[in-house]
Amino acid sequence: MVKAVGPFRKISFRRILGIDVASASRQQALALLSGLIASKTFAKVSFLNAHNANIACSDSEFAAALSHFLVLADGIGVDIASRLLYGAPFPDNLNGTDFVPALLRSSDQPLTVALLGAKQAHADHAADRLAELAPQHRYIVVHDGYFTAEEEPAIVAEIGSLRPDILLVAMGVPRQELWIERNIRAEHCTLPIAVGALLDFLSGSVPRAPLWMRRLRLEWLFRLMLEPGRLWRRYVVGNPLFLLRVLRQKFAARSGEGRP
């Protein structure tokens, strides 16, 4: 499936539980986003994994918002879904924790990167870490993720005055995507990216899985072992539910009731 609109007209997409996910390699995705930044073309970016897809199935507002985002494939769950529905995995795992730093490192042109979300200390440490990884850019922490509705207009106005090339929004799913959808337009920034726990990972407040687990696509298991009380429902219940929903999509397509 190809989205024949705007800057995405040459990108192939695969529909996973009603969400169009870009079927792009890491290099293709980096080139696409770098081109959007260079041309000042506004585009909202998010990542789809099994957890996000489950939320979209039960939250129609979130699902509708994602239809306005460029959605990249994140994790083994959507890879399995792609195999079941389309006979092949996605070209690359574009999880935001690795992809966003790679995007920043890939750009030689100095950019302004704004950070919004997480705890203040974590956001500050994340900005410092990004400055080490890609020192050619300017990093500005706009605000932590714990602001009130009354504070929101001033935050949006500050983003508009900065007009960053990239805005990293780390508020968790689905709040971050819904916040971008409701508040951020082309006059505020070029590329707003919903990044989940990226700032916590960069700050070191949440440890990454060992490299061997990441290579085996088992980072979700590492996170479950770290925080079983908070994450057991997401993974122990959510992963089988996601696969069940994907199988229902597959059988509906076969029976002529729908198609991938």
N, C-alpha and C positions, 0 to 999 in steps of 0.2 A: 504494500500500500504506500502511495506517495502523496505527501501533502503538497499540492500544486499552488501554494500561495506564498507570497512574499519571499523572504530570505530562505525559507525551508523548502522551496519547490523541488530541489534536487535530493532531498533527504527521504529515505524510505522509513516508513513507520509500521509498527506492529501493534495491534490493538489487544491489550491485556485487561480483561474485566472492564471494558468500556473506556479505557485510557489509551490514547495514542502515544506510544513510546518510540523514540528515535532509534533506529537500527543503525548505529554509527560506531565506527572504531574510535579509539582514543584520539588518534591523529585527526580524524575527520571532525570530531566534536571540538577539539582544540582549535582547529582551523576555522570552523563555523563561528564559535564564540569570539575568537580573536577578530574575525572579519566584522562581526556585529559591532564590537567595540570601536574598531577603526573607522567604521562608517557612521558611528553614532546612531545605530539602528536599535531602537528600544525592543527588548525581549525579556520576558520573565522566564526564569529557569528553575526547574525542580528536578527531583530524582524519585523514581518509583521503585519501591521494594515491596515485599509481601505485606508488611504492616501497613504501609500507606495505601496499598490497593484494597486491603480489607476495610480501612476507614472510608475510602471512597465509595465502597459498596453500601455503606450504611449512612453516609453523610452526603446528601445530594448537593449541598452548597459547595462542599469541598470538591466533589467530582466535577461540578460545573466550572469551578475556578481552574482546575487542572487543564481544562480544554483550552484555556488561554495561555498556558505555559508551554515552553519547550521542555519536554519530560525526557530525562535520560535514565537508562537502565542501571539499577543498583542492586547487586546481590544475586545469590544463587537461586532464590525463589523465582524471580522473573526470568532467569535463564531456563529453569525447568519449565516454566509456563511457555516460554517461546519454543522450546523443543516439542512440547506436547501439541501446541497449536500450529506451529509453522515448520516443524521438522528440523530446526537448527537453533542453537543458542544465539544470543546477541553477540556481536563481534567482540565487545570488550565489556568488562565490569567497570562502570563509570561511577563508582561510589564517590560521594562528594568529599569525603575525608581525604582521599588521595587526589581526586580530579581537580578540586579548586586550587590547591597549592601548585599542581602541575600547570594549570592555566596561568597562574601568576608568574611562574618561572619561565614560561614559554614566551612571554611578552618582553621585548627589549624596550618598547616605548614606555616611558614613565606614565603610570596611571594613578588616579586617586581612588583608593579603596576604602569605603566606609563600612564599619562594623556596627551591627545593632542586635542586641540580645545577650543571653546568658547572664551570669552574675558579673558585676563591674570588674572585679579582680580577674576573673577568667577572660573577659573580653580584652582587658589591658594586656594580660600575658599572651593572649593569642595574637594581638597586634605586634607585640615584640617578636614573637616567634616567626610570624610572616615576614617581618622586616629582616630577619636573619635568612630566611629561605629565598626571598625575592627583594633585595634591598633597593632595587631601582624604582620602587613604587612608594607612594605616600599613604600611610594608614591612619585613619581617624576613627576613634570610637565615639559614636554618636550618643549612645545611651545603652544601659543594660536592658534586659528584657522584662523588667518589673515596673513598668510605668502604668499610670492610671489613664482612664479615658480623658481626663482633663488635661493631662500632659501631652497627649497624642498630637494635637495640632501643632504645638511648638516643635516636636520632634520631626514631623513631616516637613514643616517649614525649614528647619535646619538642614535636612537632607536636600531640599530644593535649592537652598542657598549654596551648598557645597557642590551640587551637581556632580557626584562622583561617577566615575566610569563603571565601577562595580559596587553594588551594595550587598553585603553579606548579612542575611537576616536569619538569626538563630533563635527561634522561639518554640521549636517543636512542632510536630504535625498534629492537627491541620492549622494551628493558629498562624504559623509563619506564612503559609500560602494565602490564607484568607486575608491576613493583614496586608500583604503585598497587593492582592487583588483589589482590596477596598481603598488603598491609600496611595499607591505608587504609580505614577504615570511618566511619560517620556520627559516631562519637564523636571522630574526629580533626579533621574539617573539614567544610565544607558542599560545596565544589566543588573537587575535585582535577582539574587540567587537565594533560594531557600535552602539553608545548609544544615538544619538539624543540630546535632551535637558537635559540629565541627569546632567551634570555639572552645568547648570543654576539652576536646581531644588535643587541640593545639596548645592549650594552656598547661596540659599535663594533669589536670584535675580528674580526668577520666582516662585510664590507661588503654592503649591499643592492645589488641591481641598480639601474641608473638608472630613473627613473620611466617613461620611454618603453618600456623593456623590460618593466617590470611591467604596464603597460597592455596590451601585446601578449601577455601571459601567457608571457613568455620568461625569467622569472627563473631557471628551471632551467638554461637555456643559459648564463647569466651565471655561475652556480655551477660548472657544468662547466668553463668557461674558466678560472676561478680555481683549481680543484683537479682537473685532469684525471686525475691519477694515482689519486686516492681515489674520484672519482665517476664515472669512465667506465663502470664496470660497472652502476652504478645507473641511468644514463640511456641510454647507447648500447645496452646489452643489455637493461636493465630495461624501458624504454619500449615497444619492439616486443613484448617478451614479455607485458607487460600487455595491449596491444591484441589480441594473439593470444588470450589467455585470455578477454577480453571477447567476441571474435567466437565463440569456442567456446561461451560461455554463450548468446549470441544464437541460434546454430544449434541448440543443444540445446533451447532453448525452442521454436523453430519445429518441430522434429521430434517434440516431445512428450516428450522425455527429461527435461526440466526446464523451469523458467520463471524470468524475471527476478525 
